[in-house]
């Protein structure tokens, strides 16, 4: 992942792929403590809020009494307190092989009983060097073929559609039984809930910009499902590194739909710089398999109905700013929404996922 917060959100998506009562897959996010600050948002408003437990391995740069570089002088001493403050149970990473199993048992027991994240804080010298690093990941780079699958159309003089109409179109083209819909934080999720509350919907709260890595984790862990990530321009700008990761790893069952109104609608309507940017060209350059950039709502319907290709697909729909007044918030708690979502997609036999 491009940053630590995206890594946490990705593993949250893997956790979301489990059944509500029987975890079958677990994920680990590993990072230096120098990047722990990048993960604070999803750790406090995504994994904690939805109880999407994961294991963290955090290397302890700047540990008191251990010489290190000046940029670790503050984060080193405050790392344990920061984990405590975020309600993350932690212990030191084992330094003896025989201690690893019991430590993992403690972590798993905590995650299973509380739904909370567990962290191992790894001191310098805890593990031996592993030898030369593995070769870098290599994927098919954006080519003439992928760029040829790009349709770029900018707004015409006609009136732009509303986000509510766009979401209605998504609902009309997305079957409940086989497609997961993950709505970005803010008015997107609230409008989707107001239009029609479905068990295949997850209304993300907080963790702005994390819906795409969350959807990527779910899509990778559940290849039997189609996953539609409903993104916004402000959220996409906040974590644009996710485009590169989806371009490299995004599977054929992932569709990324960006609803672009040019403002941060839910925080007062502050303008974004999206009118200056072609998200479609960025997605194509990052390696998405097909790209659509349009102001035509009918085109989005066709994009949703199109058969899958070998990689993730992207669409940007230009919409007008503004939302309906008195938007309701989901009556269920985030954990209830998550549990309903998990139960809805749990295989009938309850023992394994189709893969």
C-alpha positions as CSV (number, residue, x, y, z in Angstrom):
1,X,0.0,0.0,0.0
2,X,1.1,3.6,-0.6
3,X,0.8,4.6,3.1
4,X,0.1,3.1,6.5
5,X,-3.5,4.2,6.7
6,X,-4.3,2.6,3.4
7,X,-2.7,-0.6,4.7
8,X,-5.0,-0.6,7.8
9,X,-8.1,0.0,5.5
10,X,-7.1,-2.8,3.2
11,X,-6.8,-5.3,6.0
12,X,-10.1,-4.0,7.4
13,X,-11.6,-5.0,4.0
14,X,-10.1,-8.5,4.4
15,X,-11.7,-8.7,7.9
16,X,-15.0,-7.6,6.4
17,X,-14.9,-10.6,4.1
18,X,-15.3,-12.9,7.1
19,X,-18.5,-14.2,8.6
20,X,-19.8,-12.2,11.5
21,X,-19.3,-15.0,14.1
22,X,-16.5,-17.0,12.6
23,X,-13.4,-15.4,11.3
24,X,-11.8,-17.4,8.5
25,X,-9.3,-14.9,7.3
26,X,-7.0,-12.6,9.3
27,X,-4.8,-9.8,8.1
28,X,-1.7,-8.1,9.3
29,X,-0.7,-4.5,8.7
30,X,3.0,-3.9,9.3
31,X,4.6,-0.5,9.5
32,X,7.2,1.6,11.3
33,X,6.0,3.7,14.2
34,X,7.2,6.7,12.2
35,X,4.2,6.1,9.9
36,X,1.7,5.3,12.7
37,X,0.3,8.8,12.5
38,X,-0.8,8.1,8.9
39,X,-2.9,5.2,10.3
40,X,-4.6,7.1,13.2
41,X,-7.7,8.0,11.1
42,X,-8.7,4.5,10.1
43,X,-7.6,3.0,13.4
44,X,-9.8,5.3,15.3
45,X,-12.8,5.8,13.0
46,X,-12.9,2.6,10.9
47,X,-11.5,-0.5,12.6
48,X,-12.5,0.7,16.1
49,X,-15.9,2.0,15.0
50,X,-16.9,-1.1,13.0
51,X,-14.9,-3.6,15.2
52,X,-12.9,-4.8,12.3
53,X,-10.1,-6.4,14.2
54,X,-6.6,-6.8,12.7
55,X,-3.1,-7.5,13.9
56,X,-0.6,-4.7,13.7
57,X,3.2,-5.2,13.8
58,X,4.8,-1.8,14.5
59,X,8.5,-1.5,14.5
60,X,9.8,0.8,17.3
61,X,12.1,3.4,16.0
62,X,13.4,5.9,18.5
63,X,12.8,3.6,21.5
64,X,14.0,5.3,24.6
65,X,17.6,4.3,25.3
66,X,18.2,3.1,21.7
67,X,20.2,5.5,19.5
68,X,18.3,6.5,16.3
69,X,17.7,9.4,13.9
70,X,16.3,12.7,15.1
71,X,13.0,12.3,13.3
72,X,12.2,9.5,15.6
73,X,13.0,11.3,18.8
74,X,9.4,12.3,19.6
75,X,7.4,9.4,18.1
76,X,9.6,6.8,19.7
77,X,8.8,7.7,23.4
78,X,5.1,8.3,22.7
79,X,4.4,5.2,20.6
80,X,3.1,3.0,23.6
81,X,1.0,5.9,24.8
82,X,-0.4,6.5,21.4
83,X,-1.4,2.8,21.1
84,X,-3.0,3.0,24.6
85,X,-4.9,6.2,23.6
86,X,-6.3,4.5,20.5
87,X,-7.6,1.6,22.7
88,X,-5.2,-0.8,21.0
89,X,-4.0,-3.7,23.2
90,X,-0.3,-4.3,22.6
91,X,2.8,-6.2,23.8
92,X,6.4,-6.4,22.7
93,X,7.1,-8.6,19.8
94,X,8.5,-11.9,21.0
95,X,12.3,-12.3,20.8
96,X,12.3,-16.1,21.2
97,X,10.8,-18.5,18.6
98,X,8.9,-20.5,21.3
99,X,7.1,-17.3,22.5
100,X,5.6,-16.5,19.1
101,X,2.8,-19.1,19.2
102,X,1.5,-18.1,22.7
103,X,1.7,-14.4,21.7
104,X,-0.4,-15.0,18.6
105,X,-2.9,-17.0,20.7
106,X,-3.2,-13.9,23.0
107,X,-3.7,-11.6,20.1
108,X,-6.3,-13.9,18.4
109,X,-8.2,-14.3,21.7
110,X,-8.3,-10.6,22.1
111,X,-9.5,-9.9,18.6
112,X,-12.1,-12.7,18.8
113,X,-13.6,-11.6,22.1
114,X,-13.5,-7.8,21.7
115,X,-13.3,-7.1,17.9
116,X,-10.4,-4.8,18.8
117,X,-7.1,-4.5,17.1
118,X,-4.0,-6.0,18.7
119,X,-0.4,-4.7,18.2
120,X,3.0,-6.2,18.5
121,X,5.6,-3.5,19.1
122,X,8.9,-4.7,17.6
123,X,12.1,-3.6,19.2
124,X,15.3,-3.3,17.2
125,X,17.1,-6.7,17.0
126,X,13.9,-8.8,17.7
127,X,14.3,-10.7,14.4
128,X,17.4,-11.7,12.4
129,X,18.1,-10.3,9.0
130,X,16.2,-12.2,6.2
131,X,18.8,-11.8,3.6
132,X,18.5,-9.9,0.3
133,X,15.1,-8.4,-0.3
134,X,12.7,-10.0,-2.7
135,X,12.6,-8.6,-6.3
136,X,10.1,-5.7,-6.6
137,X,6.5,-6.4,-7.5
138,X,6.1,-6.2,-11.3
139,X,2.8,-5.9,-13.1
140,X,1.7,-5.1,-16.6
141,X,2.3,-1.4,-17.0
142,X,-0.4,0.9,-18.6
143,X,-0.2,0.2,-22.3
144,X,-1.8,1.3,-25.5
145,X,-4.4,-1.3,-24.8
146,X,-5.4,0.0,-21.4
147,X,-5.4,3.6,-22.6
148,X,-7.6,2.6,-25.6
149,X,-10.2,1.4,-23.0
150,X,-10.5,5.0,-21.8
151,X,-13.5,7.2,-22.5
152,X,-13.0,10.8,-21.4
153,X,-15.9,13.2,-21.7
154,X,-16.2,16.5,-19.8
155,X,-19.3,18.3,-18.7
156,X,-21.4,19.8,-21.4
157,X,-23.6,22.8,-21.0
158,X,-26.5,20.8,-19.7
159,X,-27.3,20.6,-16.0
160,X,-25.4,18.0,-14.0
161,X,-27.2,15.2,-12.3
162,X,-27.5,15.0,-8.5
163,X,-25.7,12.6,-6.2
164,X,-29.1,11.1,-5.2
165,X,-30.0,10.4,-8.9
166,X,-26.6,8.8,-9.4
167,X,-27.0,6.6,-6.3
168,X,-30.5,5.6,-7.5
169,X,-28.9,4.5,-10.8
170,X,-26.3,2.4,-8.9
171,X,-29.1,0.7,-6.9
172,X,-31.0,0.0,-10.1
173,X,-28.0,-1.8,-11.7
174,X,-26.6,-3.6,-8.7
175,X,-28.1,-7.0,-7.6
176,X,-28.4,-7.3,-3.8
177,X,-27.4,-11.0,-3.7
178,X,-24.0,-10.8,-5.4
179,X,-22.7,-7.2,-5.2
180,X,-21.3,-5.3,-2.2
181,X,-21.7,-1.5,-2.2
182,X,-19.3,0.5,0.0
183,X,-20.2,4.1,0.3
184,X,-17.6,6.8,1.2
185,X,-18.0,8.8,4.4
186,X,-20.1,11.9,4.4
187,X,-23.3,12.6,2.5
188,X,-22.7,9.7,0.0
189,X,-23.5,7.0,2.6
190,X,-26.3,9.0,4.2
191,X,-28.0,9.6,0.8
192,X,-27.6,6.0,-0.1
193,X,-29.3,5.0,3.2
194,X,-32.1,7.5,2.7
195,X,-32.8,6.2,-0.8
196,X,-32.9,2.5,0.1
197,X,-31.3,0.7,3.0
198,X,-30.1,-2.7,1.8
199,X,-28.1,-5.5,3.5
200,X,-25.4,-5.3,0.8
201,X,-24.6,-1.7,1.7
202,X,-21.8,-0.6,4.0
203,X,-22.0,3.0,5.0
204,X,-18.5,4.0,5.9
205,X,-18.0,6.6,8.6
206,X,-14.9,8.6,9.3
207,X,-11.6,7.4,7.8
208,X,-12.0,9.7,4.8
209,X,-10.4,8.5,1.7
210,X,-10.2,4.9,2.8
211,X,-13.2,3.4,1.0
212,X,-11.1,2.3,-2.0
213,X,-8.5,0.3,0.0
214,X,-11.3,-1.1,2.1
215,X,-13.0,-2.2,-1.1
216,X,-9.8,-3.6,-2.5
217,X,-9.2,-5.8,0.6
218,X,-12.8,-7.1,0.3
219,X,-12.5,-7.8,-3.4
220,X,-9.2,-9.6,-3.1
221,X,-10.6,-11.8,-0.2
222,X,-13.9,-12.4,-1.8
223,X,-13.4,-13.0,-5.6
224,X,-17.0,-14.5,-5.7
225,X,-18.5,-11.0,-5.0
226,X,-18.6,-7.9,-7.2
227,X,-17.5,-4.9,-5.1
228,X,-18.5,-1.4,-6.0
229,X,-16.6,1.4,-4.2
230,X,-18.5,4.8,-4.1
231,X,-15.9,7.4,-3.8
232,X,-15.9,11.3,-3.7
233,X,-13.5,13.8,-5.2
234,X,-12.3,15.2,-1.9
235,X,-11.8,11.7,-0.5
236,X,-9.9,10.6,-3.6
237,X,-7.6,13.5,-3.5
238,X,-6.8,12.8,0.1
239,X,-5.5,9.3,-0.6
240,X,-4.6,9.2,-4.3
241,X,-1.9,6.6,-3.6
242,X,-4.7,4.1,-3.6
243,X,-5.1,4.5,-7.4
244,X,-1.6,3.1,-7.9
245,X,-2.3,0.1,-5.7
246,X,-5.6,-0.7,-7.3
247,X,-3.9,-0.3,-10.7
248,X,-1.3,-2.9,-9.7
249,X,-3.4,-5.3,-7.6
250,X,-7.1,-4.5,-8.4
251,X,-9.0,-7.7,-9.4
252,X,-11.7,-8.0,-12.0
253,X,-14.5,-7.9,-9.5
254,X,-13.7,-4.4,-8.3
255,X,-15.4,-1.3,-9.7
256,X,-14.4,2.2,-8.5
257,X,-17.0,4.9,-9.0
258,X,-16.0,8.5,-8.2
259,X,-18.9,10.9,-7.8
260,X,-17.3,14.3,-8.4
261,X,-19.1,17.5,-7.3
262,X,-16.0,19.7,-6.9
263,X,-16.6,20.4,-3.2
264,X,-16.3,18.9,0.3
265,X,-20.1,18.8,0.6
266,X,-20.4,17.4,4.2
267,X,-18.0,19.9,5.8
268,X,-19.4,23.2,4.4
269,X,-18.9,23.1,0.7
270,X,-15.3,24.0,0.5
271,X,-14.0,23.7,-3.1
272,X,-11.7,20.9,-4.1
273,X,-9.2,21.1,-7.0
274,X,-11.0,18.3,-8.9
275,X,-12.0,20.6,-11.8
276,X,-8.3,20.9,-12.7
277,X,-7.8,17.1,-12.7
278,X,-8.6,14.2,-15.0
279,X,-9.1,11.4,-12.5
280,X,-9.7,9.1,-15.5
281,X,-6.3,9.8,-17.0
282,X,-4.7,9.2,-13.6
283,X,-6.6,5.8,-13.3
284,X,-5.5,4.8,-16.7
285,X,-1.9,5.7,-16.1
286,X,-2.0,3.8,-12.8
287,X,-3.1,0.6,-14.6
288,X,-6.9,0.3,-14.2
289,X,-8.2,-1.9,-17.0
290,X,-10.9,0.4,-18.2
291,X,-11.8,4.0,-17.5
292,X,-14.8,6.2,-18.0
293,X,-15.0,9.9,-17.3
294,X,-18.4,11.4,-18.0
295,X,-21.3,13.6,-17.0
296,X,-23.9,11.2,-18.6
297,X,-25.8,9.2,-16.1
298,X,-26.9,6.6,-18.7
299,X,-23.2,5.9,-19.3
300,X,-22.8,4.9,-15.6
301,X,-25.7,2.4,-16.0
302,X,-23.9,0.8,-19.0
303,X,-20.6,0.8,-17.1
304,X,-22.2,-1.0,-14.1
305,X,-23.7,-3.6,-16.5
306,X,-20.6,-4.2,-18.5
307,X,-19.0,-7.7,-18.2
308,X,-15.9,-7.9,-16.1
309,X,-12.4,-7.6,-17.6
310,X,-9.1,-8.8,-16.2
311,X,-8.5,-5.8,-13.9
312,X,-10.4,-3.2,-11.8
313,X,-12.5,-0.6,-13.6
314,X,-12.9,3.1,-12.9
315,X,-15.6,5.7,-13.6
316,X,-15.8,9.3,-12.7
317,X,-19.3,10.9,-12.9
318,X,-19.5,14.7,-12.7
319,X,-22.4,15.7,-10.5
320,X,-23.7,18.9,-9.1
321,X,-22.9,20.0,-5.5
322,X,-25.5,19.9,-2.8
323,X,-27.6,17.4,-0.9
324,X,-31.2,17.0,0.2
325,X,-32.0,18.7,3.5
326,X,-32.6,16.8,6.7
327,X,-30.7,13.7,5.6
328,X,-31.2,10.8,8.0
329,X,-28.4,8.9,9.5
330,X,-28.5,5.1,9.7
331,X,-30.7,4.0,12.6
332,X,-28.4,1.0,13.1
333,X,-25.0,1.3,14.7
334,X,-21.9,0.8,12.5
335,X,-21.3,-2.6,14.0
336,X,-24.9,-3.6,13.3
337,X,-24.5,-2.5,9.7
338,X,-21.3,-4.5,9.5
339,X,-22.8,-7.6,11.0
340,X,-25.8,-7.5,8.7
341,X,-23.5,-7.0,5.7
342,X,-21.3,-10.0,6.8
343,X,-24.3,-12.3,7.4
344,X,-25.8,-11.3,4.0
345,X,-22.7,-12.5,2.2
346,X,-21.9,-15.5,4.3
347,X,-21.8,-18.7,2.2
348,X,-24.6,-21.1,2.9
349,X,-22.3,-23.8,4.3
350,X,-20.5,-21.3,6.6
351,X,-17.3,-23.2,6.3
352,X,-15.4,-21.7,3.4
353,X,-15.5,-19.0,0.8
354,X,-15.6,-19.8,-2.9
355,X,-12.3,-18.7,-4.3
